[in-house]
């Protein structure tokens, strides 16, 4: 008997309840508001606190970007960070190079998922390579749907493909109500990156 005078639930029921709680999740943060990646990095921190092996793959930001989240991850440890892009599409000169980097990045992610390197993978701004046709959306969907083991995958970016949304367990749409850039202000360190 517990302190409240109730009997403890049978072992089978406790195990079933736990198994309903502990399952690999495909999470998508999409929409036109700010905060998709920020929310994903918050979940990444929760995973880190639980001892997960974490891999972060940024599909747009280049190695030139010095993002605060990367600095924090280096300090924390046990978070591998890869920048698979060369910048925003409106700032790069050679989009074919951007496309090739995205394809190479996806191939690397597939290898890491196949060999179960990580417990949690964050594919930051990965909706863009699918939207631009650089990576085949149906291949991504099929691969993620059949991933082995216990691996959480978090994908961020605007305009998530409907096929990806359909197979995801958790989808959040971040809407913009107001943003300083609407008034001509540039992004700020500590807020945007």
N, C-alpha and C positions, 0 to 999 in steps of 0.2 A: 504494500500500500504506500502511496505517496503521501506527502504531508497534507495534501488536500483531501485525503481519504479515498482517492480514486485508484483503481487497479492499473497496473502498467499494461500498455497495449501489447498484444502478442508479438513475438519476434518477427514473424513473417510480415505483419502489417508495418512494423517499424522499418524493415528492410525495403519493402515496396515504396513506402513514403520517401525514404532516402533516395532510392533509385529514380523516383520521379523528380527529385531535386537535382540530382547529379547526372547530367547528360550533356554531351557536346552541343554547343549552340552556334548557329550561324546568325550573326548580328549585322544589320545594315543601318547605318545612319546616313540619311539622304535629305534632300531639300535645299532650298536656296538661302537659308539663314546661316548665320555664323554659329559654330559650336559643334559641328559634326565630328571633327577630329578631336576637339577638346573633350567631348563626352567619351570618345573611344579611348583617349589617353587616361581618363579617369578609371575606366574599366580595366585598362592595362595595369594601373597601379594596384587595383584590387587583386588582380591575378598575381602580381609580383608579391604582394603581402601574403598570399596563400602558397607561395613557393613554386608557382608555375614557371616553366621555361618559356621565355617569350621572344618572339621574333617580330620586329617592326619593319615593314617594307613600305617606303614612301614612293609613290609612283609619279609624282610631279616634281617635288622639290629636288633640286640638285645638291651635290656636295658643297656648293658655295653657300647655301643657306645655313645659317647657324641658328637652329631652332632651340628654344628653351627646353622643350620636352626631351630632346636628344641629350642635352647637357645633364638634365636630371637623371635620365636613364643610365648614362655613363657613371654618374655618382652612385646610384643605387646598385648597379651591377646586375648580372643574370638577365639582361635584356640586350639581345643582339639587334643592331640597327643598320638598315641598308637603304641607301637613297638610289632609287632605280630610275630617276628622271633627270631631265636637264633644264627644267623650268616650265613656267606657264606657257601654254600654246601661243599666247599673244606676244611673248617676249623672245621666243627662240627663233632662230633663223632657218633651221633645217628640221621640219616636222618628221621627215623620214627617220632621222636619227632618234627623235623622241619615240616614234613608233617601235623602232628596233630595241631601244632600251626597255620599253614596256613589255615587249615580247620576251626579252631575256629575263626580265624580272619575274614574269609569270612562270616561265620555265623553272626558275630557281625556287619559287614558291611551291610549284608542283613537286619538285624533288624533296623539299623539306616536309611537305604534307605526307608524301609517300613513305618517307623513312621515319616519320613521327618525331622529328627533331624537337618540335615545340609543343607545348600544351595550349598555347594561345598565340595566334598570328593576327597582327593588325595590318591590314592592307589599306593604307591611307591613300585616299584619292584614287582608288582603283576603279571606280565607276567610269572615269574618263577614258581609259584605254578601251573599255567595252563600248562606250558611246561613240568613240571615234572610229571603231572598227579595227583597232590595232590588235585587239585580243578578241577571239571568238566568244561571244556571250554564252552560247549553248555549250561549248566545251567547258567553260568556267562552271556553269550550273551543274553539268553532269559530274565533273570532277569533284566539286565541293559536296554534292549530294552523297557521293560514294566514298568520302574520305575515311580512312581507317582510324581505329582507336578513339581516344578521347582528345579531341582537338577543337578548341573554340576558335572561330574565325570571325573577325570583325572587319567590315568593309565600310569605307566612308566615301562620300562624294555626291555631287548633285546628280539628279536624273538616273537613279538606280533602275536598271532594266526590270521590267515586270516579271520576267522569268526568274530573276534573282530574288525579288521580293517574295514570290510565291513559295520558294523552297526555304526561306529564312524563318527561323523561330521567333526572332525579335526584330522588328523594323520600326525605326523612329524617323519621323519627318520633321526637320527643323525649319521653321518658317521665319522669314525676316519681317519684322514690323518696322524697325528703324536701324540704321547703321551710319556711323560717322562718315563713311565713304560717300554716302548720298549727298553730303554737304561739301564734298571735295577734300575731306581730310584723309591723309594717308594712314596705312596701318601702323600700329605702334608695337614696339618690343614689349613683351610681357602681356600683351592683349591678343595680338594676331599671331605672334610666333615667339 
